[in-house]
Amino acid sequence: MGWLSGWDYRKSHVINDAAGAGTLYQKQVTVHYGSGEDGDDDVYLDSHSRTDFGDVRFTDDDETTLLDYWMESKTDSNNAVFWVEVADDLSTEAATIYVYYGKADATTTSNFDNTFVFGDPFDNADLNTNRWTSVDGNPTYSIDPDDHYLEVTDMDVNNWRNGKGFHSRTDISFPSTYILENAYGLDGQLIKHKSDVTAEVFEAYIIIHHTAWSSGDYGVAFGQITDQHDSSASYYKQAGVGGNIDYGSAWLSGIVGVWYDLKTRIWKLASNIEVELDETVRVDEANSEVPDRVHLGISVSTSGFGTERFYAFKIRKYVDPEPTHGSWGSEETSGAPIAVFMHHYNRINKIIRG
């Protein structure tokens, strides 16, 4: 039996198979510090871990090969939410992983980039230039690492529909099926906008770029068209497929100084891409092209700008239905085999000595 050296405790966990899931599928696990009944994605560590969960590790079914993971959030001495990348092929067979804990001097090795296909948790005040290799339009921006968003408050004017913004590297290796979603839940929220003037025209969007630009750019935009003669504004939400826009019926009444949300997900299953806004699918289009980059874009005219927020997001592998959580094993300790041996040794030795 293998054991991760230096760790005192572990529990095994089964991830059930799902058609098409393949290897390197990301699953969420909630780790609780105290005691309770393990089940689904919840596991309880009986106060045997560090209170900050820095010693939590996940391994493959060989019991020692470490798996990539990201700690999404934590409340010390209470619980922490992890995403684990399962190495085994889940397409036809369930896989067993192990969660290890109980190492007082361990610190977290959480790694967002190693765990997901792409994305940004916006958990640092500095823009990660390994993720975003170019920035166009001279935007005035900042990152809020506590609430996890990138905020843009100004940009060069006259860039209407010129694709200015934050561009990812062009060597992203997308799986055949995937989903883009908020990194921290938040009901799918990805973009927020607040107007600073009535006469304002803008467009903020997030797009997954495919190899064929004209027909393969799938994303969502959040825009505003104002009435120069009215104190109110008209907002629209849109989901785009290449140059074709499906406006749907999501027209809202806008007010200067009020935040408006865009809640969305983008996913690809089989040969189709779907875009969902506010729990309504607006796009369901066939596409067999391979994406290679991501763009957070802003277009603006001279009439005004307002404030744009791009919230933390992740792109991960995705199938429907997804692999489900199976059974949890009982807590094991690293010294248990030795303790059992010594118990029997001492008992036999006592009998021999009379």
FENRA-V703305 format. One record per residue. N is the residue number from 0. SS is DSSP state (a for helix, b for strand, c for the rest). PHI is phi in whole degrees, 0 to 359 (999 if undefined). D_FIRST is the distance of its C-alpha to the first C-alpha in Angstrom with 2 decimals. Layout:
n=N ss=SS phi=PHI d_first=D_FIRST
n=N ss=SS phi=PHI d_first=D_FIRST
This chain:
n=0 ss=c phi=999 d_first=0.00
n=1 ss=c phi=277 d_first=3.81
n=2 ss=c phi=206 d_first=6.70
n=3 ss=c phi=289 d_first=10.36
n=4 ss=c phi=300 d_first=12.14
n=5 ss=c phi=97 d_first=14.97
n=6 ss=c phi=260 d_first=14.31
n=7 ss=c phi=268 d_first=14.45
n=8 ss=b phi=226 d_first=13.99
n=9 ss=b phi=199 d_first=12.83
n=10 ss=b phi=223 d_first=13.78
n=11 ss=b phi=270 d_first=13.03
n=12 ss=b phi=212 d_first=16.23
n=13 ss=b phi=261 d_first=17.75
n=14 ss=b phi=254 d_first=20.55
n=15 ss=c phi=286 d_first=22.90
n=16 ss=c phi=282 d_first=24.55
n=17 ss=c phi=207 d_first=28.20
n=18 ss=c phi=304 d_first=30.57
n=19 ss=c phi=84 d_first=30.96
n=20 ss=c phi=295 d_first=28.30
n=21 ss=c phi=64 d_first=26.58
n=22 ss=c phi=268 d_first=24.18
n=23 ss=c phi=57 d_first=24.28
n=24 ss=b phi=269 d_first=25.56
n=25 ss=b phi=266 d_first=26.02
n=26 ss=b phi=234 d_first=25.31
n=27 ss=b phi=269 d_first=26.44
n=28 ss=b phi=227 d_first=24.40
n=29 ss=b phi=257 d_first=26.20
n=30 ss=b phi=258 d_first=24.33
n=31 ss=b phi=253 d_first=26.16
n=32 ss=c phi=291 d_first=26.15
n=33 ss=c phi=273 d_first=27.14
n=34 ss=c phi=259 d_first=26.34
n=35 ss=c phi=173 d_first=26.91
n=36 ss=c phi=261 d_first=25.75
n=37 ss=c phi=295 d_first=23.33
n=38 ss=b phi=179 d_first=24.82
n=39 ss=c phi=55 d_first=25.70
n=40 ss=c phi=261 d_first=25.16
n=41 ss=b phi=255 d_first=25.21
n=42 ss=b phi=225 d_first=22.34
n=43 ss=b phi=248 d_first=23.08
n=44 ss=c phi=257 d_first=21.36
n=45 ss=c phi=53 d_first=23.23
n=46 ss=c phi=62 d_first=24.76
n=47 ss=c phi=260 d_first=21.53
n=48 ss=c phi=259 d_first=22.02
n=49 ss=c phi=295 d_first=24.85
n=50 ss=c phi=292 d_first=28.07
n=51 ss=c phi=263 d_first=28.55
n=52 ss=c phi=63 d_first=25.07
n=53 ss=c phi=291 d_first=24.74
n=54 ss=c phi=263 d_first=21.12
n=55 ss=c phi=286 d_first=19.95
n=56 ss=b phi=225 d_first=17.69
n=57 ss=b phi=234 d_first=16.30
n=58 ss=b phi=232 d_first=13.55
n=59 ss=c phi=288 d_first=13.19
n=60 ss=c phi=289 d_first=10.94
n=61 ss=c phi=280 d_first=8.68
n=62 ss=c phi=79 d_first=7.92
n=63 ss=c phi=227 d_first=9.81
n=64 ss=c phi=285 d_first=13.09
n=65 ss=b phi=290 d_first=15.76
n=66 ss=c phi=256 d_first=18.26
n=67 ss=c phi=293 d_first=21.95
n=68 ss=b phi=208 d_first=23.48
n=69 ss=b phi=227 d_first=26.85
n=70 ss=b phi=273 d_first=27.82
n=71 ss=b phi=291 d_first=31.00
n=72 ss=b phi=198 d_first=32.22
n=73 ss=b phi=203 d_first=31.42
n=74 ss=b phi=233 d_first=33.20
n=75 ss=c phi=308 d_first=31.90
n=76 ss=c phi=65 d_first=30.59
n=77 ss=c phi=234 d_first=30.99
n=78 ss=b phi=203 d_first=29.11
n=79 ss=b phi=216 d_first=28.24
n=80 ss=b phi=256 d_first=28.32
n=81 ss=b phi=242 d_first=25.84
n=82 ss=b phi=245 d_first=25.91
n=83 ss=b phi=242 d_first=22.65
n=84 ss=b phi=266 d_first=22.82
n=85 ss=b phi=278 d_first=20.45
n=86 ss=c phi=285 d_first=19.69
n=87 ss=c phi=289 d_first=19.15
n=88 ss=c phi=284 d_first=22.32
n=89 ss=c phi=263 d_first=23.36
n=90 ss=c phi=294 d_first=26.52
n=91 ss=c phi=231 d_first=25.56
n=92 ss=c phi=225 d_first=21.99
n=93 ss=c phi=292 d_first=20.22
n=94 ss=b phi=235 d_first=17.32
n=95 ss=b phi=251 d_first=14.43
n=96 ss=b phi=238 d_first=14.19
n=97 ss=b phi=234 d_first=12.84
n=98 ss=b phi=252 d_first=15.35
n=99 ss=b phi=255 d_first=14.57
n=100 ss=b phi=198 d_first=17.34
n=101 ss=c phi=95 d_first=18.51
n=102 ss=c phi=216 d_first=19.50
n=103 ss=c phi=298 d_first=23.18
n=104 ss=c phi=262 d_first=24.18
n=105 ss=c phi=278 d_first=22.71
n=106 ss=c phi=238 d_first=25.30
n=107 ss=c phi=298 d_first=25.13
n=108 ss=c phi=244 d_first=24.52
n=109 ss=c phi=307 d_first=26.15
n=110 ss=c phi=216 d_first=27.86
n=111 ss=a phi=298 d_first=30.33
n=112 ss=a phi=293 d_first=31.21
n=113 ss=a phi=285 d_first=27.71
n=114 ss=a phi=271 d_first=26.95
n=115 ss=c phi=247 d_first=30.23
n=116 ss=c phi=294 d_first=32.62
n=117 ss=b phi=192 d_first=35.39
n=118 ss=b phi=144 d_first=37.15
n=119 ss=b phi=206 d_first=38.06
n=120 ss=c phi=280 d_first=37.11
n=121 ss=c phi=45 d_first=40.25
n=122 ss=c phi=251 d_first=38.53
n=123 ss=c phi=223 d_first=40.41
n=124 ss=c phi=292 d_first=44.17
n=125 ss=c phi=262 d_first=44.32
n=126 ss=c phi=295 d_first=44.19
n=127 ss=c phi=281 d_first=41.14
n=128 ss=c phi=281 d_first=42.89
n=129 ss=c phi=283 d_first=39.74
n=130 ss=c phi=273 d_first=39.88
n=131 ss=b phi=249 d_first=43.68
n=132 ss=b phi=271 d_first=45.28
n=133 ss=b phi=210 d_first=48.89
n=134 ss=b phi=229 d_first=51.02
n=135 ss=c phi=248 d_first=54.50
n=136 ss=c phi=93 d_first=57.53
n=137 ss=c phi=48 d_first=57.24
n=138 ss=c phi=290 d_first=55.71
n=139 ss=b phi=266 d_first=55.84
n=140 ss=b phi=218 d_first=52.38
n=141 ss=b phi=211 d_first=49.90
n=142 ss=b phi=240 d_first=46.37
n=143 ss=b phi=262 d_first=45.59
n=144 ss=c phi=286 d_first=41.94
n=145 ss=c phi=277 d_first=42.01
n=146 ss=c phi=260 d_first=43.25
n=147 ss=c phi=63 d_first=41.71
n=148 ss=b phi=211 d_first=44.69
n=149 ss=b phi=260 d_first=46.81
n=150 ss=b phi=247 d_first=50.49
n=151 ss=b phi=244 d_first=53.41
n=152 ss=b phi=246 d_first=56.89
n=153 ss=b phi=196 d_first=59.04
n=154 ss=c phi=197 d_first=59.23
n=155 ss=c phi=308 d_first=61.90
n=156 ss=c phi=280 d_first=64.33
n=157 ss=c phi=60 d_first=65.56
n=158 ss=c phi=252 d_first=62.08
n=159 ss=c phi=305 d_first=62.42
n=160 ss=c phi=59 d_first=60.02
n=161 ss=c phi=259 d_first=59.28
n=162 ss=c phi=70 d_first=55.53
n=163 ss=b phi=285 d_first=55.24
n=164 ss=b phi=146 d_first=52.10
n=165 ss=b phi=249 d_first=48.53
n=166 ss=b phi=248 d_first=47.09
n=167 ss=b phi=279 d_first=43.46
n=168 ss=c phi=298 d_first=42.39
n=169 ss=c phi=256 d_first=43.02
n=170 ss=c phi=241 d_first=39.73
n=171 ss=c phi=291 d_first=37.65
n=172 ss=c phi=263 d_first=35.43
n=173 ss=c phi=283 d_first=35.84
n=174 ss=c phi=286 d_first=33.79
n=175 ss=c phi=292 d_first=35.97
n=176 ss=c phi=231 d_first=35.75
n=177 ss=b phi=202 d_first=35.62
n=178 ss=b phi=219 d_first=37.02
n=179 ss=b phi=252 d_first=38.79
n=180 ss=b phi=208 d_first=38.79
n=181 ss=b phi=300 d_first=39.16
n=182 ss=c phi=287 d_first=36.17
n=183 ss=c phi=239 d_first=36.53
n=184 ss=c phi=85 d_first=37.81
n=185 ss=a phi=53 d_first=41.42
n=186 ss=a phi=56 d_first=42.54
n=187 ss=a phi=83 d_first=42.37
n=188 ss=b phi=298 d_first=44.87
n=189 ss=b phi=236 d_first=45.19
n=190 ss=b phi=225 d_first=48.77
n=191 ss=b phi=230 d_first=51.43
n=192 ss=b phi=222 d_first=55.07
n=193 ss=b phi=224 d_first=57.96
n=194 ss=c phi=281 d_first=61.51
n=195 ss=c phi=247 d_first=63.77
n=196 ss=c phi=219 d_first=66.97
n=197 ss=c phi=289 d_first=68.43
n=198 ss=c phi=275 d_first=69.31
n=199 ss=c phi=227 d_first=65.84
n=200 ss=c phi=234 d_first=64.24
n=201 ss=b phi=210 d_first=60.60
n=202 ss=b phi=208 d_first=57.53
n=203 ss=b phi=240 d_first=53.92
n=204 ss=b phi=204 d_first=51.15
n=205 ss=b phi=233 d_first=47.61
n=206 ss=b phi=228 d_first=47.26
n=207 ss=b phi=265 d_first=44.59
n=208 ss=b phi=273 d_first=46.42
n=209 ss=b phi=254 d_first=46.14
n=210 ss=c phi=294 d_first=47.39
n=211 ss=c phi=258 d_first=50.73
n=212 ss=a phi=301 d_first=52.36
n=213 ss=a phi=293 d_first=55.20
n=214 ss=a phi=238 d_first=53.27
n=215 ss=a phi=237 d_first=49.66
n=216 ss=c phi=267 d_first=49.55
n=217 ss=b phi=246 d_first=47.97
n=218 ss=b phi=188 d_first=48.11
n=219 ss=b phi=228 d_first=49.89
n=220 ss=b phi=229 d_first=52.86
n=221 ss=b phi=232 d_first=54.42
n=222 ss=b phi=232 d_first=58.13
n=223 ss=b phi=220 d_first=61.40
n=224 ss=b phi=239 d_first=64.96
n=225 ss=b phi=254 d_first=67.63
n=226 ss=c phi=255 d_first=71.24
n=227 ss=c phi=300 d_first=73.50
n=228 ss=c phi=254 d_first=76.01
n=229 ss=c phi=224 d_first=73.74
n=230 ss=c phi=279 d_first=71.90
n=231 ss=c phi=257 d_first=68.86
n=232 ss=b phi=225 d_first=66.45
n=233 ss=b phi=253 d_first=64.79
n=234 ss=b phi=253 d_first=61.09
n=235 ss=b phi=223 d_first=59.22
n=236 ss=b phi=244 d_first=55.65
n=237 ss=b phi=215 d_first=54.95
n=238 ss=b phi=240 d_first=52.28
n=239 ss=b phi=250 d_first=53.10
n=240 ss=b phi=233 d_first=52.42
n=241 ss=c phi=59 d_first=53.92
n=242 ss=c phi=267 d_first=57.51
n=243 ss=b phi=262 d_first=57.61
n=244 ss=b phi=247 d_first=57.39
n=245 ss=b phi=252 d_first=56.80
n=246 ss=c phi=282 d_first=58.32
n=247 ss=c phi=60 d_first=57.83
n=248 ss=c phi=232 d_first=59.59
n=249 ss=c phi=265 d_first=57.86
n=250 ss=c phi=278 d_first=60.98
n=251 ss=b phi=234 d_first=61.07
n=252 ss=b phi=273 d_first=63.76
n=253 ss=b phi=254 d_first=62.99
n=254 ss=c phi=228 d_first=64.20
n=255 ss=c phi=301 d_first=64.34
n=256 ss=c phi=87 d_first=61.87
n=257 ss=c phi=252 d_first=59.56
n=258 ss=b phi=281 d_first=55.95
n=259 ss=b phi=236 d_first=55.08
n=260 ss=b phi=255 d_first=51.58
n=261 ss=b phi=241 d_first=50.13
n=262 ss=b phi=253 d_first=47.11
n=263 ss=b phi=202 d_first=45.50
n=264 ss=b phi=219 d_first=42.58
n=265 ss=b phi=233 d_first=42.63
n=266 ss=b phi=215 d_first=40.33
n=267 ss=b phi=237 d_first=40.23
n=268 ss=b phi=231 d_first=39.13
n=269 ss=c phi=54 d_first=39.86
n=270 ss=c phi=253 d_first=43.15
n=271 ss=b phi=246 d_first=44.55
n=272 ss=b phi=250 d_first=44.54
n=273 ss=b phi=235 d_first=45.28
n=274 ss=b phi=236 d_first=46.53
n=275 ss=b phi=246 d_first=46.60
n=276 ss=b phi=238 d_first=48.92
n=277 ss=c phi=47 d_first=49.06
n=278 ss=c phi=66 d_first=47.12
n=279 ss=b phi=239 d_first=49.60
n=280 ss=b phi=284 d_first=48.72
n=281 ss=b phi=259 d_first=51.51
n=282 ss=b phi=228 d_first=50.28
n=283 ss=b phi=213 d_first=48.72
n=284 ss=b phi=235 d_first=49.48
n=285 ss=b phi=290 d_first=48.29
n=286 ss=c phi=197 d_first=46.83
n=287 ss=c phi=245 d_first=44.78
n=288 ss=c phi=281 d_first=44.98
n=289 ss=c phi=258 d_first=42.13
n=290 ss=b phi=288 d_first=42.36
n=291 ss=b phi=223 d_first=41.98
n=292 ss=b phi=198 d_first=42.96
n=293 ss=b phi=230 d_first=43.75
n=294 ss=b phi=225 d_first=47.02
n=295 ss=b phi=261 d_first=48.03
n=296 ss=b phi=243 d_first=51.78
n=297 ss=b phi=221 d_first=54.98
n=298 ss=b phi=241 d_first=58.52
n=299 ss=b phi=212 d_first=61.47
n=300 ss=c phi=252 d_first=65.26
n=301 ss=c phi=286 d_first=67.89
n=302 ss=c phi=285 d_first=68.33
n=303 ss=c phi=159 d_first=65.43
n=304 ss=c phi=225 d_first=61.72
n=305 ss=c phi=81 d_first=60.27
n=306 ss=b phi=225 d_first=56.61
n=307 ss=b phi=247 d_first=53.56
n=308 ss=b phi=235 d_first=49.98
n=309 ss=b phi=255 d_first=46.98
n=310 ss=b phi=272 d_first=43.95
n=311 ss=c phi=307 d_first=40.32
n=312 ss=b phi=217 d_first=38.83
n=313 ss=b phi=224 d_first=35.76
n=314 ss=b phi=244 d_first=35.45
n=315 ss=b phi=225 d_first=32.28
n=316 ss=b phi=293 d_first=31.28
n=317 ss=c phi=205 d_first=32.84
n=318 ss=c phi=227 d_first=33.25
n=319 ss=c phi=226 d_first=35.11
n=320 ss=c phi=285 d_first=33.61
n=321 ss=c phi=278 d_first=30.60
n=322 ss=c phi=301 d_first=26.95
n=323 ss=c phi=255 d_first=26.49
n=324 ss=b phi=276 d_first=23.85
n=325 ss=b phi=258 d_first=21.94
n=326 ss=b phi=283 d_first=20.01
n=327 ss=b phi=250 d_first=18.09
n=328 ss=c phi=278 d_first=15.20
n=329 ss=c phi=286 d_first=15.82
n=330 ss=c phi=294 d_first=15.11
n=331 ss=b phi=247 d_first=11.93
n=332 ss=b phi=241 d_first=12.33
n=333 ss=c phi=293 d_first=10.52
n=334 ss=c phi=268 d_first=12.43
n=335 ss=a phi=299 d_first=11.98
n=336 ss=a phi=300 d_first=10.03
n=337 ss=a phi=293 d_first=12.62
n=338 ss=a phi=298 d_first=15.37
n=339 ss=a phi=296 d_first=14.94
n=340 ss=a phi=300 d_first=15.02
n=341 ss=a phi=294 d_first=18.06
n=342 ss=a phi=299 d_first=19.75
n=343 ss=a phi=291 d_first=19.81
n=344 ss=a phi=298 d_first=20.74
n=345 ss=a phi=295 d_first=23.62
n=346 ss=a phi=294 d_first=24.76
n=347 ss=a phi=294 d_first=25.01
n=348 ss=a phi=298 d_first=26.66
n=349 ss=a phi=292 d_first=29.13
n=350 ss=a phi=294 d_first=30.08
n=351 ss=a phi=297 d_first=30.68
n=352 ss=a phi=282 d_first=32.85
n=353 ss=c phi=79 d_first=34.76
